[in-house]
Amino acid sequence: MEKESYYLEAGRYIERNPLRAKLVQDLKDYPWSSYLAYAYGQSNALVDEDPYYVQLGKSPVDRQTVYREFVRLESPYAPMLDRELVDTPF
């Protein structure tokens, strides 16, 4: 995890897990992740503001908007990761 872009991709993959698992149809309906804190500024004592997140915009509103859009779009690598994680025995 040396590159900033990998951190962001890993975060997006994790944030989208409830969608892939069909637990919710909209991530704002899943309260057990950092999504509400980053995407909507909802206070959460368990979430420390990520330094990469801070770089997404000049203001909290800008960062939240960029984050929502970023997470909304599925990474092109997600299906490949899903196959690897599901098909790899532990």
C-alpha positions as CSV (number, residue, x, y, z in Angstrom):
1,M,0.0,0.0,0.0
2,E,2.6,2.5,-1.0
3,K,0.5,4.7,-3.3
4,E,-2.2,7.1,-2.3
5,S,-4.4,5.8,-5.1
6,Y,-4.3,2.3,-3.7
7,Y,-5.5,3.5,-0.3
8,L,-8.4,5.2,-1.9
9,E,-9.2,2.1,-4.0
10,A,-9.0,-0.1,-1.0
11,G,-11.3,2.2,0.9
12,R,-13.8,2.3,-1.9
13,Y,-13.8,-1.5,-2.1
14,I,-14.4,-1.8,1.6
15,E,-17.1,0.9,1.7
16,R,-19.0,-0.9,-1.1
17,N,-19.0,-4.3,0.6
18,P,-22.6,-3.8,1.9
19,L,-23.8,-3.2,-1.6
20,R,-22.0,-6.3,-3.0
21,A,-23.4,-8.4,-0.1
22,K,-26.9,-7.0,-0.9
23,L,-27.3,-5.7,2.7
24,V,-28.5,-2.3,1.4
25,Q,-29.3,-0.7,-1.9
26,D,-27.8,2.6,-0.8
27,L,-24.7,3.0,1.3
28,K,-26.3,5.8,3.4
29,D,-28.6,3.1,4.8
30,Y,-25.6,1.1,6.2
31,P,-24.6,2.6,9.6
32,W,-21.7,0.3,10.4
33,S,-19.0,1.8,8.2
34,S,-17.1,5.1,7.8
35,Y,-19.2,6.0,4.8
36,L,-21.7,8.3,6.6
37,A,-18.8,10.2,8.3
38,Y,-16.9,10.7,5.0
39,A,-19.8,11.1,2.6
40,Y,-22.1,13.2,4.8
41,G,-20.0,14.5,7.6
42,Q,-22.0,12.6,10.2
43,S,-20.1,12.6,13.5
44,N,-18.6,9.2,14.5
45,A,-16.2,8.9,17.4
46,L,-14.8,5.7,15.8
47,V,-13.7,7.4,12.6
48,D,-10.4,9.3,12.4
49,E,-10.2,11.6,9.4
50,D,-8.0,10.0,6.9
51,P,-5.1,12.2,5.5
52,Y,-5.9,11.1,2.0
53,Y,-9.6,12.1,2.5
54,V,-8.5,15.6,3.5
55,Q,-6.8,16.0,0.1
56,L,-10.1,15.4,-1.8
57,G,-11.2,19.0,-1.4
58,K,-10.7,22.3,0.2
59,S,-13.8,22.3,2.4
60,P,-15.7,19.6,4.2
61,V,-18.6,19.9,1.7
62,D,-16.2,19.6,-1.3
63,R,-14.6,16.5,0.2
64,Q,-18.0,14.9,1.0
65,T,-19.2,15.5,-2.6
66,V,-16.0,14.1,-4.1
67,Y,-16.1,11.1,-1.8
68,R,-19.7,10.2,-2.5
69,E,-19.1,10.3,-6.2
70,F,-15.9,8.3,-5.9
71,V,-17.5,5.6,-3.9
72,R,-20.6,5.6,-6.0
73,L,-18.6,4.4,-9.0
74,E,-17.5,0.8,-8.8
75,S,-13.8,0.3,-9.4
76,P,-13.0,-1.7,-12.6
77,Y,-10.9,-3.9,-10.3
78,A,-13.7,-4.9,-7.9
79,P,-15.0,-7.9,-9.9
80,M,-11.4,-9.2,-10.3
81,L,-10.8,-8.8,-6.5
82,D,-14.2,-10.5,-5.7
83,R,-13.2,-13.5,-7.8
84,E,-9.8,-13.7,-6.2
85,L,-11.2,-13.4,-2.7
86,V,-14.0,-15.9,-3.2
87,D,-11.9,-18.4,-5.2
88,T,-8.9,-18.4,-2.8
89,P,-9.1,-21.0,-0.1
90,F,-7.9,-20.0,3.4
